[in-house]
Amino acid sequence: MTVPVLTFFNNKGGVGKTSLVYHLAWMLSDSGYRVLACDLDPQANLTAAFLDEDQLEKIWDEDNEASAKTILQCVRPLTRV
């Protein structure tokens, strides 16, 4: 089975990439599709849009070494690299 991949890219900031991805992912999920939205932006605005304040604080706890994970550390178990 081929999985569709949608990618949104623009070097310029403020053109609506994050908003577009957030609303499209929400709409597709609400329509019954399984959706994975990958936020590779260091500002993590897409991540923040999907989570509530308590979840964000748990992820970005400066006193917790485990919260300092990079995208590679999150993906590594999936790729067995």
C-alpha positions as CSV (number, residue, x, y, z in Angstrom):
1,M,0.0,0.0,0.0
2,T,1.3,3.4,-1.0
3,V,0.9,6.1,1.7
4,P,0.2,9.6,0.4
5,V,2.7,12.2,1.6
6,L,1.9,15.9,1.6
7,T,4.7,18.4,2.1
8,F,4.4,22.1,2.6
9,F,7.5,24.2,2.0
10,N,8.3,27.9,1.6
11,N,11.5,29.7,2.6
12,K,9.6,32.8,3.5
13,G,8.0,33.0,7.0
14,G,4.5,34.1,7.7
15,V,2.9,32.7,4.6
16,G,0.6,30.3,6.5
17,K,2.4,27.0,6.2
18,T,1.8,26.0,9.9
19,S,-1.8,27.1,9.9
20,L,-2.5,25.3,6.6
21,V,-0.9,22.0,7.9
22,Y,-2.7,22.3,11.2
23,H,-6.1,22.7,9.7
24,L,-5.6,20.2,6.9
25,A,-4.4,17.6,9.4
26,W,-7.3,18.2,11.7
27,M,-9.8,18.1,8.8
28,L,-8.3,14.8,7.5
29,S,-8.3,13.2,10.9
30,D,-11.8,14.4,11.6
31,S,-12.8,12.7,8.3
32,G,-11.4,9.4,9.5
33,Y,-7.9,9.4,8.0
34,R,-4.9,8.5,10.0
35,V,-2.6,11.5,10.0
36,L,1.0,12.1,11.1
37,A,2.0,15.8,11.2
38,C,5.7,16.2,11.6
39,D,6.9,19.5,13.0
40,L,10.5,20.0,12.1
41,D,10.5,23.8,12.8
42,P,12.6,24.6,15.9
43,Q,9.9,27.0,17.1
44,A,7.5,24.1,17.3
45,N,4.4,26.1,16.6
46,L,2.6,23.2,14.9
47,T,3.3,21.0,18.0
48,A,2.0,23.8,20.3
49,A,-1.2,24.1,18.2
50,F,-2.0,20.4,18.8
51,L,-1.3,20.3,22.5
52,D,-2.9,21.9,25.5
53,E,-0.9,23.9,28.1
54,D,-0.3,21.0,30.5
55,Q,1.0,18.7,27.7
56,L,3.4,21.5,26.5
57,E,4.8,22.0,30.0
58,K,5.4,18.3,30.4
59,I,7.3,18.2,27.0
60,W,9.3,21.3,27.6
61,D,10.2,20.9,31.2
62,E,13.7,22.4,31.4
63,D,14.5,20.4,34.6
64,N,13.8,17.1,32.9
65,E,16.7,15.9,30.7
66,A,14.3,13.6,28.8
67,S,12.4,16.6,27.5
68,A,15.4,17.8,25.5
69,K,15.0,15.1,22.8
70,T,15.7,16.0,19.3
71,I,13.7,14.8,16.3
72,L,16.5,12.2,15.6
73,Q,16.1,10.8,19.2
74,C,12.4,10.4,18.6
75,V,12.7,8.8,15.1
76,R,15.7,6.5,15.9
77,P,13.6,3.8,17.6
78,L,11.4,3.6,14.5
79,T,14.3,3.3,12.1
80,R,16.5,1.1,14.2
81,V,19.5,3.3,13.4
